[in-house]
């Protein structure tokens, strides 16, 4: 049996979902995607899942009166499918405690910056607006804050002269695909350790046994590589 039974939440094209599916197919990730949920109908990520034979579910968020109602429906669908871990792969919704309490320390997100810098939306443009020379991506566990959960792994990406948002985002995305798969592989190997906060109200800390969570520096100028079918 696979070590990770994954539910994947998406809102768009699903290229990080494709990276997960490709890694599983190649034997580089000991996991099974049990269900893909999108809050938007007709997105490319749903087609990627369907081509791979993965069950899908569309839960349009506009049909729910509040976030808790959406999250409760998503939790029910994931549990019915047998998912025990959840990956947010370009999912553009904040989750409530209704969802997070159902999967404690088992919701993983990939964010296109070196957190805690540039949380929230459009992190790539935030990096450009602030004039930083290095940004990157972060895999972290999700808590009730906005991109504030325990960090699992990070990879740095240089900001090049003449970069615009799209060029920078494309180079970061290449690293997102690799970093997310690597972090999930560590979880599948049982390397995750959670240390509770030493202070009341503080943040928990995540460590990966046997590895450094700072994963080096990705050289710039490389064109993004295609990810699976239809990327």
MARDO-468924 format. One record per residue (C-alpha): residue number from 1; residue in one letter; z, x, y. Coordinates in steps of 0.5 Angstrom, whole numbers. Last residue first. Layout:
// MARDO-468924
<r nr="NUM" rest="A" c3="Z" c1="X" c2="Y"/>
...
This chain:
// MARDO-468924
<r nr="231" rest="X" c3="-39" c1="3" c2="43"/>
<r nr="230" rest="X" c3="-43" c1="-1" c2="38"/>
<r nr="229" rest="X" c3="-41" c1="2" c2="32"/>
<r nr="228" rest="X" c3="-36" c1="7" c2="32"/>
<r nr="227" rest="X" c3="-33" c1="11" c2="38"/>
<r nr="226" rest="X" c3="-39" c1="15" c2="42"/>
<r nr="225" rest="X" c3="-37" c1="21" c2="45"/>
<r nr="224" rest="X" c3="-35" c1="22" c2="52"/>
<r nr="223" rest="X" c3="-39" c1="27" c2="56"/>
<r nr="222" rest="X" c3="-35" c1="34" c2="56"/>
<r nr="221" rest="X" c3="-34" c1="36" c2="63"/>
<r nr="220" rest="X" c3="-26" c1="37" c2="63"/>
<r nr="219" rest="X" c3="-22" c1="41" c2="58"/>
<r nr="218" rest="X" c3="-16" c1="37" c2="55"/>
<r nr="217" rest="X" c3="-10" c1="40" c2="56"/>
<r nr="216" rest="X" c3="-4" c1="40" c2="51"/>
<r nr="215" rest="X" c3="-1" c1="36" c2="46"/>
<r nr="214" rest="X" c3="6" c1="35" c2="50"/>
<r nr="213" rest="X" c3="10" c1="31" c2="44"/>
<r nr="212" rest="X" c3="11" c1="37" c2="40"/>
<r nr="211" rest="X" c3="12" c1="36" c2="33"/>
<r nr="210" rest="X" c3="17" c1="36" c2="27"/>
<r nr="209" rest="X" c3="20" c1="30" c2="28"/>
<r nr="208" rest="X" c3="17" c1="25" c2="33"/>
<r nr="207" rest="X" c3="22" c1="24" c2="39"/>
<r nr="206" rest="X" c3="23" c1="17" c2="42"/>
<r nr="205" rest="X" c3="29" c1="16" c2="48"/>
<r nr="204" rest="X" c3="32" c1="10" c2="49"/>
<r nr="203" rest="X" c3="33" c1="8" c2="57"/>
<r nr="202" rest="X" c3="39" c1="7" c2="61"/>
<r nr="201" rest="X" c3="43" c1="0" c2="62"/>
<r nr="200" rest="X" c3="49" c1="3" c2="59"/>
<r nr="199" rest="X" c3="49" c1="11" c2="59"/>
<r nr="198" rest="X" c3="47" c1="15" c2="53"/>
<r nr="197" rest="X" c3="41" c1="11" c2="51"/>
<r nr="196" rest="X" c3="39" c1="10" c2="44"/>
<r nr="195" rest="X" c3="36" c1="16" c2="40"/>
<r nr="194" rest="X" c3="30" c1="13" c2="37"/>
<r nr="193" rest="X" c3="26" c1="17" c2="31"/>
<r nr="192" rest="X" c3="19" c1="17" c2="29"/>
<r nr="191" rest="X" c3="17" c1="21" c2="24"/>
<r nr="190" rest="X" c3="16" c1="16" c2="18"/>
<r nr="189" rest="X" c3="9" c1="19" c2="16"/>
<r nr="188" rest="X" c3="6" c1="12" c2="18"/>
<r nr="187" rest="X" c3="9" c1="13" c2="25"/>
<r nr="186" rest="X" c3="6" c1="20" c2="25"/>
<r nr="185" rest="X" c3="-1" c1="17" c2="24"/>
<r nr="184" rest="X" c3="0" c1="12" c2="29"/>
<r nr="183" rest="X" c3="1" c1="18" c2="34"/>
<r nr="182" rest="X" c3="-5" c1="22" c2="32"/>
<r nr="181" rest="X" c3="-9" c1="15" c2="32"/>
<r nr="180" rest="X" c3="-7" c1="14" c2="39"/>
<r nr="179" rest="X" c3="-8" c1="21" c2="42"/>
<r nr="178" rest="X" c3="-15" c1="21" c2="39"/>
<r nr="177" rest="X" c3="-18" c1="15" c2="42"/>
<r nr="176" rest="X" c3="-14" c1="16" c2="48"/>
<r nr="175" rest="X" c3="-17" c1="23" c2="49"/>
<r nr="174" rest="X" c3="-24" c1="20" c2="49"/>
<r nr="173" rest="X" c3="-22" c1="15" c2="54"/>
<r nr="172" rest="X" c3="-19" c1="20" c2="59"/>
<r nr="171" rest="X" c3="-26" c1="23" c2="60"/>
<r nr="170" rest="X" c3="-29" c1="16" c2="61"/>
<r nr="169" rest="X" c3="-24" c1="14" c2="66"/>
<r nr="168" rest="X" c3="-25" c1="20" c2="70"/>
<r nr="167" rest="X" c3="-33" c1="19" c2="70"/>
<r nr="166" rest="X" c3="-31" c1="11" c2="72"/>
<r nr="165" rest="X" c3="-26" c1="12" c2="77"/>
<r nr="164" rest="X" c3="-30" c1="18" c2="81"/>
<r nr="163" rest="X" c3="-30" c1="25" c2="80"/>
<r nr="162" rest="X" c3="-33" c1="29" c2="85"/>
<r nr="161" rest="X" c3="-29" c1="35" c2="84"/>
<r nr="160" rest="X" c3="-26" c1="34" c2="77"/>
<r nr="159" rest="X" c3="-19" c1="31" c2="75"/>
<r nr="158" rest="X" c3="-17" c1="35" c2="69"/>
<r nr="157" rest="X" c3="-14" c1="31" c2="63"/>
<r nr="156" rest="X" c3="-7" c1="32" c2="60"/>
<r nr="155" rest="X" c3="-5" c1="29" c2="53"/>
<r nr="154" rest="X" c3="1" c1="25" c2="52"/>
<r nr="153" rest="X" c3="5" c1="23" c2="46"/>
<r nr="152" rest="X" c3="11" c1="18" c2="44"/>
<r nr="151" rest="X" c3="14" c1="16" c2="50"/>
<r nr="150" rest="X" c3="20" c1="11" c2="50"/>
<r nr="149" rest="X" c3="18" c1="5" c2="54"/>
<r nr="148" rest="X" c3="17" c1="5" c2="62"/>
<r nr="147" rest="X" c3="10" c1="2" c2="62"/>
<r nr="146" rest="X" c3="12" c1="-4" c2="66"/>
<r nr="145" rest="X" c3="19" c1="-6" c2="64"/>
<r nr="144" rest="X" c3="21" c1="-10" c2="58"/>
<r nr="143" rest="X" c3="20" c1="-4" c2="53"/>
<r nr="142" rest="X" c3="14" c1="-2" c2="50"/>
<r nr="141" rest="X" c3="13" c1="4" c2="45"/>
<r nr="140" rest="X" c3="9" c1="10" c2="48"/>
<r nr="139" rest="X" c3="2" c1="13" c2="48"/>
<r nr="138" rest="X" c3="0" c1="17" c2="54"/>
<r nr="137" rest="X" c3="-6" c1="19" c2="57"/>
<r nr="136" rest="X" c3="-9" c1="24" c2="62"/>
<r nr="135" rest="X" c3="-8" c1="26" c2="69"/>
<r nr="134" rest="X" c3="-9" c1="33" c2="73"/>
<r nr="133" rest="X" c3="-11" c1="35" c2="79"/>
<r nr="132" rest="X" c3="-8" c1="30" c2="83"/>
<r nr="131" rest="X" c3="-11" c1="27" c2="90"/>
<r nr="130" rest="X" c3="-6" c1="21" c2="90"/>
<r nr="129" rest="X" c3="-12" c1="16" c2="91"/>
<r nr="128" rest="X" c3="-16" c1="19" c2="85"/>
<r nr="127" rest="X" c3="-10" c1="18" c2="80"/>
<r nr="126" rest="X" c3="-9" c1="11" c2="83"/>
<r nr="125" rest="X" c3="-16" c1="10" c2="81"/>
<r nr="124" rest="X" c3="-15" c1="12" c2="74"/>
<r nr="123" rest="X" c3="-8" c1="8" c2="73"/>
<r nr="122" rest="X" c3="-12" c1="2" c2="75"/>
<r nr="121" rest="X" c3="-7" c1="-3" c2="73"/>
<r nr="120" rest="X" c3="1" c1="-1" c2="72"/>
<r nr="119" rest="X" c3="4" c1="6" c2="71"/>
<r nr="118" rest="X" c3="1" c1="11" c2="75"/>
<r nr="117" rest="X" c3="6" c1="17" c2="74"/>
<r nr="116" rest="X" c3="12" c1="16" c2="69"/>
<r nr="115" rest="X" c3="7" c1="17" c2="65"/>
<r nr="114" rest="X" c3="1" c1="22" c2="64"/>
<r nr="113" rest="X" c3="-4" c1="17" c2="66"/>
<r nr="112" rest="X" c3="-9" c1="12" c2="62"/>
<r nr="111" rest="X" c3="-4" c1="8" c2="58"/>
<r nr="110" rest="X" c3="-4" c1="7" c2="50"/>
<r nr="109" rest="X" c3="1" c1="2" c2="48"/>
<r nr="108" rest="X" c3="6" c1="1" c2="41"/>
<r nr="107" rest="X" c3="10" c1="-5" c2="39"/>
<r nr="106" rest="X" c3="15" c1="-3" c2="34"/>
<r nr="105" rest="X" c3="21" c1="-1" c2="37"/>
<r nr="104" rest="X" c3="24" c1="-8" c2="36"/>
<r nr="103" rest="X" c3="18" c1="-13" c2="34"/>
<r nr="102" rest="X" c3="21" c1="-20" c2="35"/>
<r nr="101" rest="X" c3="25" c1="-18" c2="40"/>
<r nr="100" rest="X" c3="19" c1="-15" c2="44"/>
<r nr="99" rest="X" c3="15" c1="-22" c2="43"/>
<r nr="98" rest="X" c3="20" c1="-27" c2="46"/>
<r nr="97" rest="X" c3="23" c1="-21" c2="51"/>
<r nr="96" rest="X" c3="16" c1="-22" c2="55"/>
<r nr="95" rest="X" c3="10" c1="-18" c2="54"/>
<r nr="94" rest="X" c3="6" c1="-16" c2="60"/>
<r nr="93" rest="X" c3="-2" c1="-18" c2="59"/>
<r nr="92" rest="X" c3="-8" c1="-14" c2="60"/>
<r nr="91" rest="X" c3="-9" c1="-11" c2="52"/>
<r nr="90" rest="X" c3="-13" c1="-5" c2="52"/>
<r nr="89" rest="X" c3="-11" c1="-3" c2="45"/>
<r nr="88" rest="X" c3="-4" c1="-6" c2="45"/>
<r nr="87" rest="X" c3="-2" c1="-4" c2="38"/>
<r nr="86" rest="X" c3="3" c1="-8" c2="34"/>
<r nr="85" rest="X" c3="7" c1="-6" c2="28"/>
<r nr="84" rest="X" c3="10" c1="-11" c2="22"/>
<r nr="83" rest="X" c3="4" c1="-15" c2="21"/>
<r nr="82" rest="X" c3="4" c1="-20" c2="15"/>
<r nr="81" rest="X" c3="-2" c1="-25" c2="18"/>
<r nr="80" rest="X" c3="3" c1="-30" c2="18"/>
<r nr="79" rest="X" c3="8" c1="-25" c2="22"/>
<r nr="78" rest="X" c3="2" c1="-24" c2="27"/>
<r nr="77" rest="X" c3="0" c1="-31" c2="28"/>
<r nr="76" rest="X" c3="8" c1="-33" c2="30"/>
<r nr="75" rest="X" c3="9" c1="-27" c2="34"/>
<r nr="74" rest="X" c3="2" c1="-29" c2="38"/>
<r nr="73" rest="X" c3="4" c1="-36" c2="39"/>
<r nr="72" rest="X" c3="11" c1="-34" c2="41"/>
<r nr="71" rest="X" c3="8" c1="-29" c2="46"/>
<r nr="70" rest="X" c3="4" c1="-35" c2="49"/>
<r nr="69" rest="X" c3="9" c1="-40" c2="50"/>
<r nr="68" rest="X" c3="14" c1="-34" c2="53"/>
<r nr="67" rest="X" c3="8" c1="-32" c2="58"/>
<r nr="66" rest="X" c3="8" c1="-40" c2="61"/>
<r nr="65" rest="X" c3="5" c1="-46" c2="61"/>
<r nr="64" rest="X" c3="0" c1="-44" c2="55"/>
<r nr="63" rest="X" c3="-8" c1="-46" c2="55"/>
<r nr="62" rest="X" c3="-9" c1="-40" c2="61"/>
<r nr="61" rest="X" c3="-7" c1="-35" c2="56"/>
<r nr="60" rest="X" c3="-13" c1="-36" c2="51"/>
<r nr="59" rest="X" c3="-10" c1="-35" c2="44"/>
<r nr="58" rest="X" c3="-16" c1="-32" c2="40"/>
<r nr="57" rest="X" c3="-15" c1="-30" c2="33"/>
<r nr="56" rest="X" c3="-19" c1="-25" c2="29"/>
<r nr="55" rest="X" c3="-19" c1="-23" c2="21"/>
<r nr="54" rest="X" c3="-21" c1="-16" c2="20"/>
<r nr="53" rest="X" c3="-28" c1="-16" c2="16"/>
<r nr="52" rest="X" c3="-30" c1="-9" c2="20"/>
<r nr="51" rest="X" c3="-36" c1="-13" c2="23"/>
<r nr="50" rest="X" c3="-31" c1="-18" c2="25"/>
<r nr="49" rest="X" c3="-26" c1="-13" c2="28"/>
<r nr="48" rest="X" c3="-32" c1="-10" c2="32"/>
<r nr="47" rest="X" c3="-34" c1="-17" c2="34"/>
<r nr="46" rest="X" c3="-27" c1="-19" c2="37"/>
<r nr="45" rest="X" c3="-27" c1="-12" c2="41"/>
<r nr="44" rest="X" c3="-33" c1="-14" c2="44"/>
<r nr="43" rest="X" c3="-30" c1="-20" c2="48"/>
<r nr="42" rest="X" c3="-32" c1="-27" c2="47"/>
<r nr="41" rest="X" c3="-26" c1="-31" c2="48"/>
<r nr="40" rest="X" c3="-20" c1="-28" c2="52"/>
<r nr="39" rest="X" c3="-13" c1="-27" c2="50"/>
<r nr="38" rest="X" c3="-15" c1="-23" c2="44"/>
<r nr="37" rest="X" c3="-11" c1="-22" c2="37"/>
<r nr="36" rest="X" c3="-13" c1="-18" c2="32"/>
<r nr="35" rest="X" c3="-10" c1="-19" c2="25"/>
<r nr="34" rest="X" c3="-8" c1="-15" c2="19"/>
<r nr="33" rest="X" c3="-10" c1="-8" c2="21"/>
<r nr="32" rest="X" c3="-9" c1="-3" c2="15"/>
<r nr="31" rest="X" c3="-5" c1="3" c2="16"/>
<r nr="30" rest="X" c3="-5" c1="11" c2="13"/>
<r nr="29" rest="X" c3="-10" c1="14" c2="18"/>
<r nr="28" rest="X" c3="-14" c1="20" c2="17"/>
<r nr="27" rest="X" c3="-17" c1="16" c2="11"/>
<r nr="26" rest="X" c3="-24" c1="16" c2="14"/>
<r nr="25" rest="X" c3="-24" c1="8" c2="14"/>
<r nr="24" rest="X" c3="-17" c1="8" c2="17"/>
<r nr="23" rest="X" c3="-19" c1="13" c2="22"/>
<r nr="22" rest="X" c3="-26" c1="9" c2="24"/>
<r nr="21" rest="X" c3="-21" c1="2" c2="25"/>
<r nr="20" rest="X" c3="-16" c1="6" c2="29"/>
<r nr="19" rest="X" c3="-22" c1="9" c2="34"/>
<r nr="18" rest="X" c3="-25" c1="2" c2="34"/>
<r nr="17" rest="X" c3="-19" c1="-1" c2="36"/>
<r nr="16" rest="X" c3="-19" c1="4" c2="42"/>
<r nr="15" rest="X" c3="-26" c1="2" c2="44"/>
<r nr="14" rest="X" c3="-24" c1="-6" c2="44"/>
<r nr="13" rest="X" c3="-29" c1="-8" c2="49"/>
<r nr="12" rest="X" c3="-24" c1="-13" c2="52"/>
<r nr="11" rest="X" c3="-17" c1="-16" c2="52"/>
<r nr="10" rest="X" c3="-14" c1="-14" c2="46"/>
<r nr="9" rest="X" c3="-8" c1="-14" c2="41"/>
<r nr="8" rest="X" c3="-8" c1="-11" c2="35"/>
<r nr="7" rest="X" c3="-3" c1="-13" c2="29"/>
<r nr="6" rest="X" c3="-2" c1="-7" c2="24"/>
<r nr="5" rest="X" c3="1" c1="-6" c2="17"/>
<r nr="4" rest="X" c3="3" c1="1" c2="17"/>
<r nr="3" rest="X" c3="5" c1="5" c2="11"/>
<r nr="2" rest="X" c3="-1" c1="3" c2="7"/>
<r nr="1" rest="X" c3="0" c1="0" c2="0"/>
